[in-house]
Amino acid sequence: MDIDKIRSLSDAELEQALAEAKQELWNARFALATRQLKDTSLIRRTRRTIARILTVKRERQAQRARTA
């Protein structure tokens, strides 16, 4: 998921996307441990997606703190 798409999500959608990404990361790590994961780059991409989501959440939180 690219940053523009993430920024267009609402706060509730961000929480949902974060939960889904964390679940996907857990599944990928489990598949890696059981040697079923073919595309190991999935773990890296998922971690970066989680980081992007958390960055947008933090940006919004900082923006709210500045305006309050």
C-alpha positions as a Markdown table, in Angstrom:
| # | Residue | x | y | z |
|---|---|---|---|---|
| 1 | Met | 0.0 | 0.0 | 0.0 |
| 2 | Asp | 1.5 | 3.3 | -1.0 |
| 3 | Ile | 1.6 | 6.4 | 1.2 |
| 4 | Asp | -1.0 | 8.3 | -0.8 |
| 5 | Lys | -3.6 | 5.6 | -0.3 |
| 6 | Ile | -2.8 | 5.4 | 3.4 |
| 7 | Arg | -3.2 | 9.1 | 3.8 |
| 8 | Ser | -6.6 | 9.0 | 2.1 |
| 9 | Leu | -7.9 | 6.5 | 4.8 |
| 10 | Ser | -9.9 | 7.7 | 7.8 |
| 11 | Asp | -8.7 | 7.0 | 11.3 |
| 12 | Ala | -11.0 | 4.0 | 11.7 |
| 13 | Glu | -9.8 | 2.6 | 8.3 |
| 14 | Leu | -6.2 | 3.2 | 9.4 |
| 15 | Glu | -6.8 | 1.1 | 12.5 |
| 16 | Gln | -8.4 | -1.7 | 10.4 |
| 17 | Ala | -5.5 | -1.6 | 7.9 |
| 18 | Leu | -3.0 | -1.7 | 10.7 |
| 19 | Ala | -4.6 | -4.8 | 12.3 |
| 20 | Glu | -4.8 | -6.5 | 8.9 |
| 21 | Ala | -1.1 | -5.7 | 8.2 |
| 22 | Lys | 0.0 | -7.1 | 11.6 |
| 23 | Gln | -2.0 | -10.3 | 10.9 |
| 24 | Glu | -0.5 | -10.6 | 7.5 |
| 25 | Leu | 3.0 | -10.2 | 9.0 |
| 26 | Trp | 2.3 | -12.8 | 11.6 |
| 27 | Asn | 1.0 | -15.2 | 8.9 |
| 28 | Ala | 4.1 | -14.6 | 6.8 |
| 29 | Arg | 6.4 | -15.2 | 9.7 |
| 30 | Phe | 4.6 | -18.4 | 10.5 |
| 31 | Ala | 4.8 | -19.6 | 6.9 |
| 32 | Leu | 8.5 | -18.8 | 6.9 |
| 33 | Ala | 9.1 | -20.8 | 10.1 |
| 34 | Thr | 7.3 | -23.8 | 8.5 |
| 35 | Arg | 9.2 | -23.3 | 5.2 |
| 36 | Gln | 6.0 | -22.6 | 3.3 |
| 37 | Leu | 6.7 | -19.0 | 2.4 |
| 38 | Lys | 7.9 | -18.7 | -1.2 |
| 39 | Asp | 8.3 | -14.9 | -1.4 |
| 40 | Thr | 10.4 | -13.8 | 1.5 |
| 41 | Ser | 10.1 | -10.2 | 0.5 |
| 42 | Leu | 6.5 | -10.2 | 1.7 |
| 43 | Ile | 7.8 | -9.8 | 5.3 |
| 44 | Arg | 9.8 | -6.7 | 4.4 |
| 45 | Arg | 6.9 | -5.2 | 2.4 |
| 46 | Thr | 4.5 | -5.8 | 5.2 |
| 47 | Arg | 6.8 | -4.3 | 7.8 |
| 48 | Arg | 7.2 | -1.2 | 5.6 |
| 49 | Thr | 3.4 | -0.9 | 5.2 |
| 50 | Ile | 3.0 | -1.1 | 9.0 |
| 51 | Ala | 5.6 | 1.7 | 9.4 |
| 52 | Arg | 3.8 | 3.8 | 6.8 |
| 53 | Ile | 0.5 | 3.4 | 8.7 |
| 54 | Leu | 2.1 | 4.3 | 12.0 |
| 55 | Thr | 3.8 | 7.3 | 10.5 |
| 56 | Val | 0.5 | 8.7 | 9.2 |
| 57 | Lys | -1.2 | 8.0 | 12.5 |
| 58 | Arg | 1.6 | 9.9 | 14.3 |
| 59 | Glu | 1.4 | 12.8 | 11.8 |
| 60 | Arg | -2.3 | 13.2 | 12.5 |
| 61 | Gln | -1.8 | 13.0 | 16.2 |
| 62 | Ala | 0.9 | 15.7 | 16.0 |
| 63 | Gln | -1.4 | 17.9 | 13.8 |
| 64 | Arg | -4.2 | 17.6 | 16.4 |
| 65 | Ala | -1.9 | 18.5 | 19.2 |
| 66 | Arg | -0.7 | 21.6 | 17.3 |
| 67 | Thr | -4.3 | 22.8 | 16.6 |
| 68 | Ala | -5.6 | 22.1 | 20.1 |
